[in-house]
């Protein structure tokens, strides 16, 4: 069994696992620091040669919960394991992310059409940003606004215009945002870039053959390598 994505909210961790032969089983699993036995939330079987991305999408979590999507249906999972809301998107959802955004923004979603939607804690749409399909590769949500990776830059959006653009190293990929730091992946390793000071920290070393998956929130850092999921408290992280 392998792990493709990991997300954290308070003491809850969720991850996407897969296994199987001709038909691949995609599993959305969750556990907490007190209930460590993994619990299955969703199961989607798919032909191993079927085109397209994995059928389950899991995004970075926040204090409000962990967002995930199957097809065009988005769910925000609270830290206690209950659903905060379920939102039917107008198109297939490519990626999701939770955060403590401005004006009550809680979740941001990227659709296959290129549209980016910002949702409130009750699932209502607060903002919609139009981009060409494929222009935005990664999304995140922070108090400063929605963070959208377009090429090698991260745009911070709040309202109709980009407030700021932050350049990442070539080939870097946005993972998450927290503690005023952009969490990104480069060469399989995980870095944190402080948007105010520009200080770049290497958090977890990996490689292109064995990349590290990670998510950051005010409570701590969760990361996975191979089939193992790890978590470190926020005050324990050495930036």
VEXVEX-461580 format. One record per residue (C-alpha): residue number from 1; x, y, z. Coordinates in pm, 1 decimal, padded with zeros to 6 digits, always signed. Layout:
<atoms>
+-----+----------+----------+----------+
: seq :       c1 :       c2 :       c3 :
+-----+----------+----------+----------+
: NUM :        X :        Y :        Z :
...
+-----+----------+----------+----------+
</atoms>
This chain:
<atoms>
+-----+----------+----------+----------+
: seq :       c1 :       c2 :       c3 :
+-----+----------+----------+----------+
:   1 : +00000.0 : +00000.0 : +00000.0 :
:   2 : +00123.9 : +00350.1 : -00086.6 :
:   3 : +00030.4 : +00699.1 : +00032.2 :
:   4 : -00016.5 : +00989.5 : -00208.7 :
:   5 : -00143.0 : +01278.5 : +00007.4 :
:   6 : -00154.9 : +01370.4 : +00377.1 :
:   7 : -00351.1 : +01642.5 : +00560.9 :
:   8 : -00383.3 : +01754.6 : +00924.6 :
:   9 : -00632.0 : +01945.5 : +01143.2 :
:  10 : -00567.7 : +01973.3 : +01519.4 :
:  11 : -00484.6 : +01615.2 : +01627.1 :
:  12 : -00653.3 : +01453.2 : +01323.5 :
:  13 : -00458.8 : +01330.6 : +01020.3 :
:  14 : -00611.6 : +01213.5 : +00690.9 :
:  15 : -00438.3 : +01052.9 : +00394.7 :
:  16 : -00505.3 : +00889.5 : +00059.4 :
:  17 : -00377.7 : +00534.0 : +00022.5 :
:  18 : -00391.8 : +00297.4 : -00272.1 :
:  19 : -00336.5 : -00070.0 : -00345.2 :
:  20 : -00453.8 : -00340.1 : -00583.1 :
:  21 : -00369.8 : -00504.8 : -00914.4 :
:  22 : -00577.8 : -00465.1 : -01231.7 :
:  23 : -00823.4 : -00257.9 : -01028.4 :
:  24 : -00668.5 : -00004.5 : -00794.0 :
:  25 : -00842.1 : +00068.2 : -00465.1 :
:  26 : -00821.7 : +00434.7 : -00365.9 :
:  27 : -00884.6 : +00481.9 : +00006.7 :
:  28 : -00936.8 : +00795.7 : +00214.1 :
:  29 : -00818.3 : +00713.8 : +00566.7 :
:  30 : -00808.3 : +00907.0 : +00894.0 :
:  31 : -00672.1 : +00869.8 : +01248.5 :
:  32 : -00601.3 : +01088.1 : +01551.9 :
:  33 : -00333.3 : +01100.2 : +01819.3 :
:  34 : -00577.5 : +00929.4 : +02059.6 :
:  35 : -00751.5 : +00697.2 : +01808.2 :
:  36 : -00451.0 : +00571.6 : +01614.4 :
:  37 : -00623.0 : +00282.3 : +01436.0 :
:  38 : -00693.8 : +00412.0 : +01080.8 :
:  39 : -01060.3 : +00456.2 : +00982.6 :
:  40 : -01177.3 : +00445.0 : +00620.2 :
:  41 : -01385.8 : +00743.3 : +00502.2 :
:  42 : -01412.7 : +00673.5 : +00128.5 :
:  43 : -01327.4 : +00388.6 : -00106.7 :
:  44 : -01318.4 : +00431.1 : -00485.9 :
:  45 : -01206.0 : +00140.1 : -00708.7 :
:  46 : -01068.2 : +00224.4 : -01053.2 :
:  47 : -00904.9 : +00040.0 : -01340.9 :
:  48 : -00529.9 : +00080.0 : -01298.3 :
:  49 : -00498.6 : +00193.7 : -01662.5 :
:  50 : -00788.6 : +00441.7 : -01648.1 :
:  51 : -00678.2 : +00792.2 : -01755.2 :
:  52 : -00697.2 : +01098.1 : -01536.1 :
:  53 : -00594.6 : +01196.2 : -01182.6 :
:  54 : -00677.2 : +00991.4 : -00870.7 :
:  55 : -01052.8 : +00989.0 : -00798.4 :
:  56 : -01015.7 : +01122.6 : -00442.0 :
:  57 : -00874.8 : +01471.9 : -00381.4 :
:  58 : -00740.2 : +01563.5 : -00036.4 :
:  59 : -00622.1 : +01913.1 : +00052.3 :
:  60 : -00431.2 : +02085.6 : +00332.9 :
:  61 : -00634.5 : +02122.5 : +00651.1 :
:  62 : -00685.3 : +02405.6 : +00899.7 :
:  63 : -00831.7 : +02449.8 : +01246.5 :
:  64 : -01175.3 : +02427.9 : +01079.5 :
:  65 : -01113.2 : +02085.4 : +00929.1 :
:  66 : -00976.3 : +01877.5 : +00643.5 :
:  67 : -01121.2 : +01922.7 : +00291.0 :
:  68 : -01159.3 : +01641.1 : +00040.6 :
:  69 : -01349.1 : +01588.1 : -00283.5 :
:  70 : -01471.4 : +01305.0 : -00503.0 :
:  71 : -01572.7 : +01417.6 : -00851.2 :
:  72 : -01759.0 : +01746.3 : -00809.7 :
:  73 : -01856.7 : +01690.9 : -00444.4 :
:  74 : -01651.9 : +01867.6 : -00176.1 :
:  75 : -01662.8 : +01782.4 : +00196.3 :
:  76 : -01504.0 : +01961.3 : +00493.1 :
:  77 : -01426.7 : +01713.0 : +00772.6 :
:  78 : -01415.4 : +01864.7 : +01121.6 :
:  79 : -01135.3 : +01768.3 : +01364.0 :
:  80 : -01391.8 : +01565.7 : +01562.1 :
:  81 : -01468.5 : +01355.7 : +01252.6 :
:  82 : -01808.8 : +01511.4 : +01166.0 :
:  83 : -01893.3 : +01686.3 : +00837.6 :
:  84 : -01891.9 : +02065.8 : +00850.1 :
:  85 : -02055.2 : +02090.5 : +00505.1 :
:  86 : -02082.4 : +01927.8 : +00162.5 :
:  87 : -02065.8 : +02149.7 : -00149.2 :
:  88 : -02172.7 : +02047.8 : -00502.7 :
:  89 : -01931.1 : +02220.4 : -00741.6 :
:  90 : -02032.4 : +02312.0 : -01099.6 :
:  91 : -01743.2 : +02100.5 : -01239.9 :
:  92 : -01496.1 : +01831.9 : -01136.4 :
:  93 : -01272.9 : +01941.5 : -00849.2 :
:  94 : -00898.2 : +01914.0 : -00912.4 :
:  95 : -00769.5 : +02034.1 : -00574.7 :
:  96 : -00891.2 : +02176.2 : -00242.9 :
:  97 : -00738.2 : +02347.7 : +00059.7 :
:  98 : -00868.8 : +02472.6 : +00393.8 :
:  99 : -00745.0 : +02775.6 : +00583.5 :
: 100 : -00835.5 : +03072.1 : +00800.3 :
: 101 : -00905.7 : +03316.4 : +00518.9 :
: 102 : -01036.4 : +03674.6 : +00514.2 :
: 103 : -01408.2 : +03750.6 : +00562.3 :
: 104 : -01476.6 : +03402.5 : +00699.0 :
: 105 : -01322.3 : +03215.0 : +00406.1 :
: 106 : -01260.0 : +02852.8 : +00504.8 :
: 107 : -01198.1 : +02644.4 : +00189.0 :
: 108 : -01065.2 : +02714.8 : -00160.5 :
: 109 : -01131.5 : +02481.7 : -00455.2 :
: 110 : -00979.0 : +02458.5 : -00804.0 :
: 111 : -01211.8 : +02324.4 : -01074.8 :
: 112 : -01126.1 : +02151.1 : -01401.3 :
: 113 : -01255.4 : +02458.0 : -01588.7 :
: 114 : -00981.1 : +02673.7 : -01431.1 :
: 115 : -01225.8 : +02844.5 : -01195.2 :
: 116 : -01117.3 : +02896.8 : -00833.7 :
: 117 : -01392.1 : +02923.4 : -00568.0 :
: 118 : -01350.8 : +03046.7 : -00211.2 :
: 119 : -01605.7 : +02906.2 : +00036.3 :
: 120 : -01727.9 : +03014.0 : +00378.6 :
: 121 : -01760.5 : +02782.8 : +00680.7 :
: 122 : -02117.6 : +02696.3 : +00578.8 :
: 123 : -02020.4 : +02603.8 : +00221.8 :
: 124 : -02147.7 : +02924.3 : +00058.2 :
: 125 : -01932.4 : +03083.3 : -00217.5 :
: 126 : -01758.8 : +03406.6 : -00116.5 :
: 127 : -01536.9 : +03469.1 : -00421.0 :
: 128 : -01480.3 : +03321.9 : -00766.4 :
: 129 : -01163.2 : +03378.6 : -00970.4 :
: 130 : -01151.7 : +03299.7 : -01339.9 :
: 131 : -00836.1 : +03145.9 : -01489.1 :
: 132 : -00778.2 : +02943.9 : -01806.8 :
: 133 : -00792.5 : +02570.4 : -01752.6 :
: 134 : -00450.7 : +02449.9 : -01640.8 :
: 135 : -00315.0 : +02795.0 : -01546.8 :
: 136 : -00338.1 : +02738.2 : -01170.1 :
: 137 : -00146.8 : +02434.0 : -01049.2 :
: 138 : -00176.3 : +02454.2 : -00668.2 :
: 139 : -00399.7 : +02642.9 : -00422.5 :
: 140 : -00392.5 : +02734.6 : -00052.3 :
: 141 : -00585.0 : +02964.9 : +00183.9 :
: 142 : -00445.6 : +03200.5 : +00449.9 :
: 143 : -00554.2 : +03510.6 : +00646.0 :
: 144 : -00402.0 : +03726.6 : +00371.4 :
: 145 : -00617.4 : +03560.4 : +00104.9 :
: 146 : -00618.0 : +03273.7 : -00143.5 :
: 147 : -00273.6 : +03158.7 : -00259.8 :
: 148 : -00260.3 : +03035.2 : -00618.7 :
: 149 : +00050.5 : +02898.2 : -00787.1 :
: 150 : +00062.8 : +03021.5 : -01145.8 :
: 151 : +00383.6 : +02908.5 : -01313.4 :
: 152 : +00670.3 : +02954.5 : -01067.3 :
: 153 : +00499.1 : +03234.0 : -00872.1 :
: 154 : +00244.2 : +03228.5 : -00590.9 :
: 155 : -00031.0 : +03490.3 : -00628.2 :
: 156 : -00204.9 : +03611.7 : -00311.3 :
: 157 : -00567.0 : +03694.5 : -00405.6 :
: 158 : -00826.3 : +03884.6 : -00207.3 :
: 159 : -01092.0 : +04047.7 : -00415.5 :
: 160 : -01049.4 : +04117.1 : -00788.8 :
: 161 : -00670.8 : +04164.9 : -00797.1 :
: 162 : -00357.7 : +03986.3 : -00684.8 :
: 163 : -00224.8 : +04161.5 : -00371.9 :
: 164 : +00122.6 : +04015.6 : -00405.7 :
: 165 : +00330.8 : +03770.0 : -00605.8 :
: 166 : +00600.8 : +03558.4 : -00440.5 :
: 167 : +00855.9 : +03378.5 : -00658.2 :
: 168 : +00945.5 : +03017.9 : -00576.6 :
: 169 : +01257.3 : +02833.7 : -00695.0 :
: 170 : +01226.5 : +02676.6 : -01038.6 :
: 171 : +01040.6 : +02342.4 : -01030.2 :
: 172 : +00910.3 : +02410.0 : -00675.6 :
: 173 : +00550.3 : +02324.3 : -00592.4 :
: 174 : +00328.6 : +02497.1 : -00333.9 :
: 175 : +00216.1 : +02255.5 : -00060.0 :
: 176 : +00053.8 : +02470.8 : +00208.3 :
: 177 : +00072.1 : +02799.1 : +00400.2 :
: 178 : +00103.6 : +02859.0 : +00774.7 :
: 179 : +00288.4 : +03071.4 : +01028.2 :
: 180 : +00346.3 : +03329.2 : +00747.4 :
: 181 : +00543.2 : +03064.6 : +00558.6 :
: 182 : +00487.4 : +02908.8 : +00218.0 :
: 183 : +00539.5 : +02534.3 : +00249.1 :
: 184 : +00672.9 : +02398.2 : -00078.6 :
: 185 : +00832.4 : +02090.0 : -00229.5 :
: 186 : +01157.8 : +02096.1 : -00425.0 :
: 187 : +01340.4 : +01785.8 : -00543.7 :
: 188 : +01127.5 : +01573.1 : -00309.7 :
: 189 : +01227.1 : +01773.3 : +00001.3 :
: 190 : +00999.3 : +02005.1 : +00199.6 :
: 191 : +01091.0 : +02371.8 : +00254.4 :
: 192 : +00927.7 : +02667.6 : +00432.1 :
: 193 : +00969.7 : +03019.5 : +00288.1 :
: 194 : +00882.7 : +03312.7 : +00518.0 :
: 195 : +00696.0 : +03570.1 : +00305.0 :
: 196 : +00808.6 : +03862.2 : +00521.8 :
: 197 : +01177.8 : +03792.9 : +00575.4 :
: 198 : +01248.7 : +03566.4 : +00278.8 :
: 199 : +01416.6 : +03311.1 : +00508.5 :
: 200 : +01401.5 : +02964.9 : +00350.5 :
: 201 : +01415.6 : +02658.2 : +00579.1 :
: 202 : +01465.5 : +02294.8 : +00483.9 :
: 203 : +01220.9 : +02100.7 : +00704.3 :
: 204 : +01224.3 : +01741.0 : +00579.4 :
: 205 : +01479.9 : +01600.9 : +00338.8 :
: 206 : +01358.5 : +01375.5 : +00057.3 :
: 207 : +01444.8 : +01288.5 : -00301.8 :
: 208 : +01277.3 : +01271.7 : -00641.2 :
: 209 : +01268.5 : +00892.9 : -00604.8 :
: 210 : +01125.8 : +00914.0 : -00251.8 :
: 211 : +00943.9 : +01249.1 : -00220.4 :
: 212 : +00806.5 : +01376.9 : +00109.6 :
: 213 : +00438.4 : +01477.0 : +00131.7 :
: 214 : +00357.1 : +01740.7 : +00394.0 :
: 215 : +00091.9 : +01973.4 : +00537.4 :
: 216 : +00125.7 : +02257.8 : +00788.6 :
: 217 : -00125.5 : +02423.8 : +01019.8 :
: 218 : -00099.8 : +02626.5 : +01346.9 :
: 219 : -00095.9 : +02301.9 : +01545.7 :
: 220 : +00190.0 : +02130.8 : +01367.1 :
: 221 : +00341.2 : +01963.8 : +01062.6 :
: 222 : +00230.5 : +01629.3 : +00915.5 :
: 223 : +00439.3 : +01448.9 : +00656.2 :
: 224 : +00459.8 : +01109.5 : +00490.3 :
: 225 : +00738.2 : +00910.5 : +00328.0 :
: 226 : +00662.1 : +00574.1 : +00172.1 :
: 227 : +00393.4 : +00409.8 : +00386.7 :
: 228 : +00465.3 : +00600.1 : +00710.4 :
: 229 : +00276.6 : +00908.3 : +00836.2 :
: 230 : +00446.7 : +01145.5 : +01087.1 :
: 231 : +00337.1 : +01450.9 : +01287.6 :
: 232 : +00526.6 : +01714.8 : +01485.4 :
: 233 : +00376.9 : +01984.1 : +01710.2 :
: 234 : +00406.5 : +02348.4 : +01600.0 :
: 235 : +00648.0 : +02454.7 : +01876.4 :
: 236 : +00865.7 : +02153.1 : +01795.5 :
: 237 : +00931.7 : +02257.8 : +01432.5 :
: 238 : +01280.9 : +02394.1 : +01376.8 :
: 239 : +01244.9 : +02669.5 : +01115.8 :
+-----+----------+----------+----------+
</atoms>
